[in-house]
Structures are given as structure tokens and as C-alpha cells.
Amino acid sequence: TMNYDGKTKRRGRTQGKTSKYKKAIVKLTEESADINFFQGM
């Protein structure tokens, strides 16, 4: 996983920051099993 810092954003005069987030890196091969992420929706 990679941890990202929030970005600085401006709305007019005020300046704020977006929240931090974590990103996962997934590498799939030909033999990988299917990911059933949307199965229960």
C-alpha cells in the first residue's frame, strides 16, 4: 500500500487541505483468481 498526503486546495481566498488516503497496488497475472468485489451489490 502507498500512503498519500492530502493536496492543498483553494476556494477563493481560503486555503484548505484534502484528507490523506491510502492506495493499494494489485498486480494480476493470467493465472490469478477472479476478484468478486461487486458480487453482493
C-alpha positions in Angstrom: 0.0 0.0 0.0 1.0 3.6 -0.6 0.2 6.4 1.8 -0.7 9.7 0.1 -0.8 13.1 1.7 -3.7 15.5 1.2 -3.4 18.1 -1.5 -3.7 21.8 -0.8 -6.8 23.3 -2.4 -8.0 26.9 -2.7 -11.6 28.1 -2.9 -11.4 31.9 -3.3 -9.4 33.4 -0.5 -9.5 30.4 1.8 -7.0 27.6 1.6 -7.7 24.1 2.8 -6.4 20.5 2.5 -7.9 17.3 1.3 -7.6 14.3 3.6 -4.8 11.8 3.4 -5.6 8.5 1.8 -4.1 5.0 1.3 -3.9 3.3 -2.1 -3.4 -0.4 -2.7 -1.4 -1.7 -5.7 -2.6 -5.1 -7.0 -0.8 -6.9 -9.8 -2.8 -9.6 -11.6 -1.5 -12.4 -13.8 -3.1 -14.8 -16.2 -3.5 -17.4 -13.5 -5.0 -15.1 -10.9 -8.4 -15.9 -9.5 -11.3 -13.5 -10.2 -12.0 -10.7 -7.7 -15.6 -10.9 -6.6 -15.8 -7.3 -5.3 -19.2 -6.4 -6.7 -20.9 -9.8 -6.1 -23.1 -8.7 -3.1 -24.4 -5.5 -4.6 
